[in-house]
Amino acid sequence: MDLWTTIDARHSVRHFGPSELGAATVKKILEAAIRAPSAGNRQPWHFYVVRSKEIKLGLAQAAYGQGFVAQAPVVIVVCADPERSATRYSTRGRELYCLQDTAAATEHILLAAIALGLGACWVGAFDERAAARVLELPSHLRPVAMVPIGHPVAERRATSPRRPVSEVTSFLDSF
């Protein structure tokens, strides 16, 4: 799938079929994630690939009962290592850059899933402490996003409306 088709096809999928994802597919998605840009090339991310039904149920609870999280064959939890960014950028790295960088990696995960014919959803609504407990995260990692991934079962829905470029852009110099 070319880039523009992939971007156009991306939408949140919350209904997954039962078929599993192979290790090679998951690795390809993770390889896309680590190609994301990061401030100073600090790469302050760590990915937890969850297949365990029990852990996925715990993540769904941490996500305020969003049951589709547990229904996906795989959930990738994208975590930030704030101190990895802080070693170069101090407070700004700790509080901003590590989050921007993991957000970029999350978007790469979503686009890779779509390009591979899969469905995914960026889940940001969750209790960080609860998710960290479920995953038994080391204290230096912060969970930033959950991405349930699988084979979509619902038909592709219409793309959500987007605000036009003219409404969200200010051109400071004319073209």
C-alpha positions in Angstrom: 0.0 0.0 0.0 1.4 3.4 -0.9 1.7 6.1 1.8 -1.3 8.2 0.7 -3.6 5.1 0.5 -2.4 4.0 3.9 -3.0 7.4 5.5 -6.5 7.6 3.8 -7.4 4.1 5.0 -6.4 4.6 8.6 -9.3 4.7 11.0 -9.9 3.3 14.5 -10.8 -0.3 14.6 -12.5 -1.7 17.7 -13.8 -5.1 16.5 -11.3 -7.8 15.8 -11.5 -11.4 14.5 -10.1 -14.2 16.5 -7.2 -15.0 14.2 -3.8 -14.5 15.8 -1.0 -12.3 14.4 2.3 -14.1 13.6 5.6 -13.1 15.2 6.9 -11.9 11.8 3.9 -9.5 11.5 4.4 -8.1 15.0 8.1 -7.7 14.4 7.4 -5.8 11.2 5.1 -3.4 13.0 7.7 -2.9 15.8 10.4 -2.2 13.1 8.1 0.5 11.7 7.7 2.0 15.2 11.4 2.2 15.9 11.9 4.1 12.6 9.9 7.0 14.1 11.7 10.3 14.6 12.9 11.2 18.1 14.5 14.3 19.6 18.2 14.0 19.5 17.8 10.3 18.3 17.2 9.4 22.0 14.6 6.8 21.1 13.0 6.9 24.5 10.5 4.1 23.9 9.9 0.6 25.0 7.2 -1.6 23.7 5.3 -4.3 25.5 3.6 -6.8 23.2 0.8 -8.4 25.1 -0.9 -11.7 24.0 -1.9 -13.0 27.4 -5.7 -12.9 27.8 -5.3 -12.1 31.6 -3.0 -9.2 31.0 -5.2 -7.9 28.2 -8.2 -8.0 30.5 -6.2 -6.0 33.1 -5.4 -3.5 30.4 -9.0 -3.2 29.4 -9.9 -2.5 33.0 -7.2 0.1 33.2 -8.6 1.6 30.1 -11.9 2.4 31.9 -13.6 -0.8 30.7 -12.9 -0.5 27.0 -13.4 -4.2 26.4 -12.2 -4.2 22.8 -8.7 -3.9 24.2 -8.9 -7.4 25.6 -10.5 -8.7 22.4 -7.6 -7.9 20.1 -5.1 -10.7 19.5 -2.3 -8.4 20.3 -2.0 -5.1 22.3 1.2 -3.1 22.0 1.7 -0.8 24.9 4.0 2.1 24.0 6.0 3.3 27.0 8.2 6.3 27.4 11.5 6.4 29.3 11.5 10.1 30.3 15.0 10.0 31.7 16.4 8.8 28.4 15.3 12.1 26.9 16.2 14.1 30.0 19.8 13.1 29.8 20.1 15.3 26.8 17.3 17.8 27.1 16.6 18.0 30.8 13.1 19.0 31.9 11.9 19.6 28.3 13.0 16.1 27.3 11.4 14.5 30.4 8.1 16.4 30.1 7.7 16.8 26.4 10.1 15.2 23.9 9.7 11.7 25.3 5.9 12.0 24.8 6.2 13.5 21.3 8.6 10.7 20.4 6.4 7.9 21.6 3.4 9.5 19.9 5.4 9.4 16.6 6.2 5.7 17.3 2.5 5.0 18.0 1.5 6.6 14.7 4.0 4.4 12.9 2.4 1.4 14.5 -1.0 2.4 13.3 0.2 3.0 9.8 2.1 -0.2 9.7 -0.9 -2.1 10.8 -3.1 -0.6 8.1 -0.4 -1.3 5.4 -0.4 -4.9 6.5 -4.2 -5.2 6.2 -4.9 -5.1 9.9 -6.9 -2.9 12.1 -5.8 -0.9 15.2 -6.9 1.8 17.6 -4.9 4.3 19.5 -6.1 4.1 23.1 -5.0 7.0 25.3 -7.8 7.0 27.8 -6.5 4.8 30.6 -5.2 5.0 34.2 -1.4 5.0 33.8 -0.8 3.6 37.3 -3.2 0.8 36.8 -1.7 -0.1 33.4 1.8 0.1 34.9 0.7 -2.4 37.7 -0.9 -4.8 35.2 2.3 -4.8 33.1 4.6 -4.8 36.2 6.5 -1.9 34.6 9.8 -0.8 36.0 9.4 2.6 37.7 11.4 4.4 35.0 8.8 3.6 32.3 5.6 5.5 31.7 2.8 3.9 29.6 1.7 6.4 26.9 -0.6 4.5 24.5 -2.2 1.1 24.1 -2.7 -0.1 20.6 -4.9 -3.2 20.2 -4.2 -4.8 16.8 -5.9 -7.5 14.8 -7.9 -8.5 11.8 -10.9 -6.2 11.5 -14.3 -7.8 11.4 -16.5 -4.8 10.7 -16.8 -3.3 7.3 -14.7 -0.2 6.7 -16.7 2.7 8.0 -16.7 6.1 6.4 -13.8 8.3 7.2 -14.5 10.7 10.1 -14.9 14.2 8.9 -11.8 16.4 9.1 -11.5 20.1 9.4 -10.3 21.7 6.2 -6.7 22.8 5.8 -7.9 26.4 5.5 -9.4 26.2 9.0 -6.4 24.8 10.8 -3.6 26.6 9.0 -2.1 30.0 9.1 0.2 30.9 6.2 2.7 33.5 7.3 4.1 34.0 3.8 2.1 33.7 0.6 2.8 30.9 -1.9 
